[in-house]
């Protein structure tokens, strides 16, 4: 970390507004502790538990009635209720046999509709429960309108108020631990989707004063993706690979090369955070919700050398060069010579162990290509020397 970055972080740490913000939001919350406060699957799991009259909260149909009160007229009889999770991919399916009522709930916490799913869920319910009354509910933070007619829109604000009223109404009959669990869920909804205006203004004020520090903190936050990259990095520098790892750590990617590349590549790179020879590199990178394996080429002060490498890859398709009809590979900036998407994920992020094994297996499979690239670099640079060496075939001055 450079001196200026340290100064930015220290200024943020010393700001009394940071202490005030911490006091406002730092109360313990089990959803935060489990890192699921914004995970759609866990929100649906909680609601499935809360709305099921037979579950361990001990409140029979109290919370189910509160939920139905948000979207329909009060239902006189709620006996023989079954709450299903992920039935035919429907987030929540509530089957009330005594009332001949079926409620399908699609929970869109921080994602959008896709693959015409509302139509498919609608058809599934009509097919499986043709003689019942049907309600279709799209639950979202802002109560957004559904893309398909026949779906009721329910926002988290109304859901919060309904659950909170039922929780208060339960009074002393509610087990204290169960009450605390429900309180934690309501706190997550308030903080994430019903923000306190005073807290919002405090956050905005701090960010205006310390934008650089917050950006630096965000860059280095730990997520399932950054933990995956850390896991892969820990395996690359030891047998059987024994790669040279970049000294500049990026949270969502790991740059590495065979040790011989460090002696073959001329020191012409211009990237401030890399060694001068590190202008050609292999990397694993978590982009969006996917892991990629790439060979990238970066900016240099002698673009003719860079061009020689890219031309050589074009001439050798066995090295896996990605055709670049846009011509962007010729720009003097970081570009991929080849790129493979290894796996994608949704929701809770990648499984660290299985995706790490997948990445290492792919690297092992690609080692012939990596070794062929090393042979190419020997042809281009082995006899040129490290510092400002002439390109192969270039007459000596």
N, C-alpha and C positions, 0 to 999 in steps of 0.2 A: 504494500500500500504506500502511495506516495505521500509526501508531507502535506500537500494541499488537501488530499482526501482525508487525512487524519484531522486536519484543522476543521474541516466541514463537520465531521462526526462529533468532534469535541464541542463545537458551538451548539449543535443540536442537543447533546447531552446536558449542557449547562443551561439550556433555556427553561425557565420555570413553567412555561406553558406545557412542556412535555410531561412534567410531574403531574400537572392538573389533568391532562388527558389520561395518563396512566391510572390515576385514582378513579376516573370516571368509568373506565372500561375493563379494569383488571380483575374483577371478581371472578372467582373460580367458576368454570362451567364445564360439565362433563363432556359436552359435545366438542368444545375446544380442545380439551385434554386428549380426546381420541382422534382429533384432526378430522372431524366429520361435519363440522358446522355448516359447510356448504356442499355437502355430498348428497346428491339426489337420492341415491339408494338408501342411505341411512335415514333421511327425512321420511321416505315412504315406509321404511321399516317401523319407525316410531309411530306414524299415523296408523299403520296397520294394527299395531299393538293397542293404541289408545282407543280406536273405534271398535274393537272387538269386545263385545259384552262378556265373553268368557275368559278374557285375559286377566293377568295378575294384578291389575290396578284395583280390582274389587268394586267397581262402580257400575256394574251391569251395563245398561245401555245409555248411561248418562252422557257420555261424550259423543256417542253415535247420534243421539237425538240432537245434541248441540250442532253437530256437523250438518245433519240433514236440515236443521232449521235455517242454515245459511242458503240453502238451494231449493227448498221445497216446503210445502205445507207440513205441519206436524203430522207424524205418522202414528196412528192410534196403537198399533201392535207391532212390537219388534222382537218377538220370540223367534227362536230357531234361526239365528243369524250366523252366517259364515263369512269371514273376511279372508279373501285370497290375495296372495302377493304374486305378481308376475304370471297370472293365469293368461296364457296365450299372449304374453308380453304386456298385458295391461297392468299398470302399476298397482292399482287397488281395485278389486272387484268385490263389492259388498252384496251378498245375497240374503235378503230378508224373506224367508219362506212364508212366515205368518202374514206378511203384508203383500205377498206376491210382487215384491219390488227388487229390482236389481240396479245397482249404482256402479258405473264404471268411472274411475278417477285416473286421469293422466296427469302426473306431477311433473311440471316443467320448471325446475328450480332455477337453473342457469343455462338451459339449452333450448333449442327451438324444435318445432315439429319437423319430422322428416319421414320420407318414404311413404307418404300418404297414410300414416299410421292411424289417424283418427277415423278414416273411412274403414280401415281393416278392423279396428276395435269395435266400431259400431256394427259392422256386419257379423262379427263373432258373437256379440251379445244377442242380437236378434235371432241368430241361428240357434244358439244354445238355450235361450230362454224366450221362446216365441210367444208364450201366453202370459208373460209378466209385464208389469209396468217398468219402464226403463228411464233412468236418468244418466246423462253423460256429463261429466264435470272436467273442465280443464283448470287445474290449479296452478297458479303462477304468482310470482311476487307482486306483479302489478295488475292482476286480473285481466290480462290481455284477451282480446277477442280471438276465438278459435277460427281456424281457416275453413271449418266445415260447419254448416248449419246443424242445429239440434244439440249443440254442446253448450252447457252453461258455464259461465266464466266466474271463477272464484279467486279473489286475491288473498294474499297472506294477511293483510290487515284485518279482513273480516274473519278469517280462520282464527287468527290470534284472539280477537275479541270473543268469539264463540267459545273457544277452549278456556280462556281466562274466566268467563262468566260461569261455566260449568265447574271449573276448579274451585271457585269461590263458593258456589252452591253446595259442593260436596261437604264443606265444613269439616267437622271433626271426624267424619266417617272415612276420610281419606288418610291412608297410612302416611306418616311424615316423610318417609323415604320416597314414596311414590309422588307425593306432593312436590318434593324438591326436584325430582326428575322432570316433572311437568313444568315446573318453574324455570328450570334450565332451558328447556325447549322454547318456552315463551320468550325468554331473554335473548336467545339466538335470533328469533324472528324479529324482535324489536330492534336489536342492534344491526342486523343485516338488511332488513327490509322496511323498518319503520324508524329511521334514524332521528335521534334527538337533535333539533336545530342548533342547540348550544354546542353539542359535541361536533357537529358538522362544521360550524364556524371555527372552532378551535383547531380542527384538523386542517382546514384551509389556510388558516393563519400560519400554522407551523410549516406547512408545505411551501407557502410563499417565501418564508424566511430561510428555509433550509432545503430547497429543492434538490441540490446536488447530493446532500447527505441521504435524503430519502431514496433517491434514485440508486445510490450505491448500495444501500441496505436491501432494496428490492432486487437488485441484480444478484445478490448473494444469499437470498432467502432459501431455506431448505424445503424442497418439495419432493414428491415421489420421483419426479424426473431428475432432480439434482442428486438424489440418493442413488438412482440407477447409474448415473454417470460416475459417481464416486466408486461404486462397486466395480464397474468396468475398468476404471483407471487403476484400481488396486491390483488387477490381474495382468495388466499389460506389461509392466516393468519387470516381471519375474518369469521364470521358465513356465511354459515352453516358448513364450514369445520374446521376452527380454527386449522390449522396444524402448527407444529413447522418448521420454515424455516431455512435452513442452513445460517449461518452468512457469509459464503464464496460465493460471487456472481460470477457466471460464466455467460458470456453474452448470451449464447445460450441454457442454461438449468437452471432449478430451482429444487433444491433438497429439499425434505420436508418429514416429518414423523408425525404420531400422537404423541401428547405430551407424552403419556405413554411409547413410545419406548425409550425416553431419560432416563427414570428411570429403564427400563428393561435391556437394552443392556450393557454388561460389557465394561469397558473402555480399550479396547485392540486394537483399531484402530491405524494405523501408518500413515495415510494421514496427511501431515504437515498442510494443510489448514483447516482441520476439527477438531471438538471436538473428543476426544478419543472414545466416544461411537458411533460416526457417521460412522460406517462401514457397515451399512445396511440402505438403503434409497430408497424411492420412488422418481421418477423424471419425469418431462416433458423435452424433449430435441429436439431441431431442428437440425436434421442431414441431410446434403444435402438439398433437397427440400421436406422434410417431417417432421411431428411432431410425436414423439414416446412417449408412456407412459411405464415406466419400473420400475421394482424393481431390484435394483442392490446390490451386496455385494462386499465389498472392502478388501484391504489388512489388515491383523491383525498380532499381534505378537504371538498369540496363535492359530495356524491353526487348532487345534483339535476342538475348538469351532466353527470356520467357517465351518468345515466339518460337524459338527453336524447339523447346520442349513441347509446346502445343502442336506444332507441325509434326513432330515425331509421333505423338499420340494419334493424330489423325491418320498417319501413314501405317499405323500398326493396330488394326481393329482388335487383335487378340488381347490388347491391353484394356479393352472395354471403354474406349473413349465415347462419351455421349455426344452425338451429333448436335451441333449448336447453330441452327439456321439463322438465329438472330444475330450472330456475330459477336455476342457479348463476351465470349471467352477471350476475345482479343483485347478487351479493355484491361487497363493496368490496375486491376482490383481483384479481390478474392472471388474466384470462380471455381466451379466443380469440373474437373476433368472427367470424372465419372461419379455416379451417385446411385445407391441402392436403398430403397425403402425396405427395412427389415421386418417391422411390425408396427401396428397401430393399436391404440387402446382408447377406451372411453371411461367416463365416470371417475373411478377412484385412482386412475393412473396405472402405470405399468407395474407388473409383479417383478420385483427387483431380481430375485434369484433366477427365475426362468428366462427373463429377457437378457440378463447377463450371460447365461449359458448360450442363448441363441446368438448373441453378438460375437462371443468368442468362437463359436462353431463356424460362423460365417467368415471371420478373419482367418481361421485355419483353412477353410475351403478356398479362400482368395489368396493364400500365400504364394501360389505359383504366379499369379498376376503381380503381386508385390515384388517377387524376386525378378520377374521379367522387367519390371520398372527399374529395379536396381541395376540390372544389366544395361538398360537404356541410358541411365545416368552415367554409368562408367564410360560408355561410348561417347557421350557428349562432353563430360567434364573431367574424367580421371586424369588426363594428361595436361589439363589446363592450369592447375594450381588454384588455390583458394581465393586469392585476392585479385579481383579485376582481371581474371584470366581470359584470353581470347577464346572465342568459340571454335570448336573443331572445324578445320577447313579454312579458317581465316588466316591469311598470310601474316607472318610476324612483321612488326613495324621495322 
